[in-house]
Amino acid sequence: MMAQLTGKEVYVGANRKALFSKFQMELKHGLVILDDGYQHTQMGRSLNILVISGEQGPGDAHVIPLGNLREPLSAVRRAHAVVITTAHPQSSFVQQWLSFAQQLVPTTPCFIARRIFDGPIDENECAVKLESYQWGGFSGIGNSERFEKDLKTWGAPKYFKAFSDHHSYTREEIRQMVTAGKQRGVTAYLTTAKDFYKVAGFFKELQEPIFMARSHYELPKEFWHWMDQGVPCAC
């Protein structure tokens, strides 16, 4: 999905250091971005951008298995910049994170990325009118509860099913879900862009409509100014 959206080369592998060496990325590309790589300390980085969810405050943030943090909060000291993601920039959780960062790393710039819910759109990225359907939803991401909540901004789904993060769907699972949805009157489904590309073929076989509900983040111009200055210096 990332390759389709960016038009850039995307490399996937469990051992990122070996992958980097195998494809000689340093020679092929002037800039390499590691997705979800903040805690991947085997590889040296020129810039560390720490992304923090503003859906909860630092007081409720705990390391796995008690929470969803990969490292203790003290790891923020490695960051060259902190980005707080949220749908509500003025929330108390965001203000708590800003205060926390100011105390622990007062010279590190902090930015707020506002999450905007897009869609629904079809496979050709054309807008879809949900009024024509009795719709349900599903997702296999780390925060399906938030996705379901986002969907409710368009009305109450007739049916919703949450799968585990990075779920590998099977044809039989989709068939069973569609059958269960039909019993509740569902005539179309909404899912995340990531899940859409995994299951679109199954839905086509079943001749059932499926649409994407995509989100993106709006960053302030100060962040892009910082990037314009920081990336060339780091490289």
N, C-alpha and C positions, 0 to 999 in steps of 0.2 A: 504494500500500500504506500509506503514512504517513497519508493522509487516512482510510482505512478504520479504521486502528488507533486514531487519535486523535479522529476526529470533527471535526477542525478543517480550515480552508481551507489548501490546500497549493498553492503557486505554483512552476512549473518554467520555467526559461529560462536561456540561456547568459549573458545580460547581466543580472546581478542588480540593478544600480543602476537600469537602465531599467525592469525589472520592478517594482521597488519604487515608482518614480515613476508608472508606468502605472496601477497598481491603488491608488495612494494609501494604501499600507499604514499609513503613520504616522497617518493620520486614522481608518482603519477599525479598527485594532487597537492595544491598549495595549502589546502585547509582540510582537515579531517575532523568530523564531529562524532563524538561518542554519545550515543543515546543511552540514558540510564547508566552512566559510567562514573559518577562522582566517587563511588566507593571502590572503583577498579584501580587500586593503587599500583598494580604491576606495571602499568604504562605511565610514562611521564606525560604530563599535560602542560600546555602553555597557558591555558586559562581554565579555571574551574568555576562554573556557574551552578550554584546550588538552587534547585527549584523546590519550594516548600508549599504544601497545600494549605490554603487558608480556611479549609473547612472545619478545622479544629485549632485550638490554641496550644502553645508550648506546654502548658500544664497537663494536657491530655495526650501529649506525644511521647510514646514509649517505643523502645527497641523490640523487634520481633523476638519472642512470640507474643509479648504483651501488647504490642502495637504494630504499626507498619513502618517504623523507622529502620533503615539498614544499619545505622550507626548512632552513637550517642549524640546529643545536641551539641556537644563540644566540638564535633567535627566541622561545625560552621566556620571554624577558624581557618580552614583550608580554602575557603571560597574567595574568589576575586570579586564576585558579585552575588547577590541573593535576589531571587525572583519569587515573589509570593503570588500564587495563583488563586483566584477567587471569582465567584459570580457577583459578590457584593463587596466592593472595595472599601466601603465605610464600616464594615462589620467589626465587632469588638475583637474577633479572632485576629484579623489583619493588624489591628492596632497593637495587640499583644505581641505579635511576631516582630513588628517594627521596633517596639520597645526592647524586646529581647535582643535583637541584633544590634541595636544601638548600645546596649550595655556590654555585650560580649565582643563585638567587632565594630567599634564606633567609626572606623575609617573605611569600612567596606560599603560600597554603594548598594542600596536596596531599591528594588523596583516592584510595582504591583502590576500583574498581568490579569486583565479582566477577561473572564471566560464568557464567550457569547455562543449561545445555542443556535445552530443553523438548521435549515431544512423545513420540512422533509423534502428530499430530492430523490429522483430515480437514478438508474445506472448511467444515464446520459447527463446527469446533474441538472435536470429540469425540475422546476418546482412542482410539487404534488399538492392537490387540494384534499385534505383529510376528510372533509365533509362528505366525500363520495364513498367513504369506507367506514366499516365498524372495525377498528384496528386494535391490534395487540402489540406487545413488544418483548424483546429479549436481548440479553447481552452476556458476553463472557469476558468481562474486564475486571480490574481490581476493585472498582467501586460501582457495582450494578445498582446499588441503592440510590446513588446520586443520579444515575442515568434514568432510573424509573421516575425519580422526582422531577427531573428536567422534562420528561415526556408529559408529565401532568400539566405543564404549562399550556399544552395544546388540548387538554381535556383528559378525562379518565380512561385509560386503556381497558378494554374488555378483559384482557388477559396479559400477564407478564410472567416471564420465566427467567431466572438468573442462573447462569452457568459459572463455573470456576474461571479464574483469570487464565488467559491464554488457552482456553478450551479448544480441543480438536474435535470438531463436530463430525458426526457420522450421518449417513443418509437416513438410518432408522430413527435416530434421535429427532431429526427434523420432521420426519413423517409423523412420529408420535406427538410432537408438539403441535403440528398443524391440525391433527385430529382432535387433540384436546381443545385447541382454540376454536375449532368449528362448533364444538358442543356449546361454546359460550357466545357464538354468533360472530366470531372474528372472520373478516374477509380480506385482511391485509396485515402485514407486519412491519414494524419499525425496529431498526437495530443500529448499532454504531457502525462507522465506516470500516473499522477493523474487522468486525464480525461479518459485515455485508460481503466483503470480498471472499470470505471463507465459505459462505453458504449460498451465494447467489446461484450457483449451478444446481444445487439441490432444489431450490425453490422453482427454478426454471423447469426442471423435470416434473415437478408436481403441479406446474402451471398455477402457482400461487403468487400473488403480488408481494414484493418486499421492497422497502424503501430505506434510505439512509437518513439518520438524524445526526448531523455532524456538528462539532463544536470547534471553535478556534479561540485564540487568545490575542487580545489587543494590548500591546505594550506601549508605554509612553515614548515620546520622541527622545527623551533623555537616555533611555536604554540604548536606542540605536546610535545616538551620538557617542555613548560610552563604547559600544562595539566598534564603531568606526575608528576610534582612537586605540582601543585595546588590542584588537586583532592584528593590525600591522606591527605594533610594538612586540607582541608575543611571538609573531612569526619571524 
